Amino acid sequence: PVGEWWKPKRWRPRVIALTECRGIEIRDISIQQAPSWTLHLLGCEHVLIDGVNIQNQLDVPNCDGIDPDHCRDVIISNCRIVCGDDAIAIKTTRQARDYGPCANITVKDCNIETQDSGLKIGTETTRDIHDITFIRCVVRRSGRAACIQLRDEGNIYGITFQDIQFKAQY
């Protein structure tokens, strides 16, 4: 019925999951209707994500947009993200092996709509997250435009939010 939350099935794949990639570019692609995280980067370095268009349903839980996880030297720019959960979430999830910290990540010129956090650091913070910049982003719809959650043993420092426009609706 209208107004009720969509309930996911037990198994939901991530649409794109890249692990330990170096020197990659993801440009000018569109992804729709992700059942879980849309673009998950684990332990990647020297990454450019530019012009990515993600169109997920707003009522699907855990359908994050872009999740740099234990990544370094990443630029995310000119992306349009519509999703039910965190649009861009920089994190260091608990893993069986150590992929290192998240560091030197820039998110710029992105346009976001979400039920949850637009620009997020954390929830999972098992390693340090530092030197992160969010600049010139528009969060048109969200529960929280910017969010930092430190729940684990890592540290968070060197975070910049600059020229962020937002409207919190939930």
Disulfide bonds with the S-S distance in Angstrom:
none
